Amino acid sequence: MENLIETLSNEPIYLAIAVVFSIIILLGVLKKLLKIVLVFSALFILWIAYSIWSGKEVSLDDIKENLQSGVESVKKSTSEATEKMKDSTIKNIEEKILPKKD
């Protein structure tokens, strides 16, 4: 690490290249953050527009409940699929490894 710092301080060309790379990385990060902010802003505006046009109040509690019920159903279906896959895998392994009794 000291070698890198020493090289950057002794060679102005390397320092300039490092500064340019740092600026490029910083601009990339800022661009990503701006996109995230714009997406969440658009979603918030759509949520407000839906609330106004539908005429009913959409609360955060309703959103949380719907999200939780969706997560629970995904967990349930995932666990069922995992159990089915486990059972079929065990059955296939037993058929291939254990000899059949005639």
Secondary structure as GFF3:
##gff-version 3
##sequence-region A 1 102
A	DSSP	alpha_helix	2	10	.	.	.	ID=ss1
A	DSSP	alpha_helix	12	54	.	.	.	ID=ss2
A	DSSP	alpha_helix	60	97	.	.	.	ID=ss3
###
